[in-house]
């Protein structure tokens, strides 16, 4: 294997453009190939990012012997099939969020990657930002004492309901939870290092049947809880707070953070500013490259067992809502 990781991208949409931009800030990565069902879209993307190989078949990209790692950036309901395709052709995979539609799909993906001894990771880019690295260090040191409450939200307002749009289309597993809800759910998982033992969740299901707004309370123990808010028809502050027995940490724009403020009891508040290189997507690409070079099949920052556990938590939330997708029928 060469020092430079040669990447392919399946699904040249908006998130793929962000990832491709991030790759430009990674010295030991090369975007070699892109695949779309449309030659026009493949060429547009290829021209924009100087991609040499442009396929109109996902299968052709998966079979390209020079591609080592693939970023799967297709709609939610295609993640499993596209990931399995790449793994079956010997490719390492970074799969965009949500990793899968449900736990059963995720388990199939994880089992196959382990069988093939290939790297696989849920593309939770937030975890690799410098602020999050620093946050995990501070929590491990007990800077704010025992964590007792996590508060995190991620919501934005779509001005109108468009039934065919992926966010409102149940056939594409639309709704807030799988699109942006994964962020606060995984954040709570990262902070506590486990999943809730009890979930109480309320939801607003819109006219197309997908979740447009939800508020959930996670309970881990008598003194460990989290409140999770997610929406696609409501702008929320995009703030996270971790409250402990000896202080609090606040993180603005926490899903792509550049700073956090630490308030320890009896001390002046201290703001840590940690600027980012690139657009932030480069950090997860760097992690994939590190793991592949070291012969690792998963990341200890975003391990596969935790991905499965998070998916189980979201399944439990949807079960309370009575929300299933046609693909699950």
PyMOL commands that set and color helices and strands:
alter all, ss='L'
color gray80, all
select helices_A, chain A and resi 14-23+39-49+58-62+76-88+103-116+125-128+130-141+170-172+176-192+254-256+281-293+304-321+326-328
alter helices_A, ss='H'
color red, helices_A
select strands_A, chain A and resi 5-10+29-35+53-55+69-72+92-95+120-122+147-155+198-205+211-221+224-231+239-244+247-252+259-264+270-273
alter strands_A, ss='S'
color yellow, strands_A
deselect
rebuild
show_as cartoon
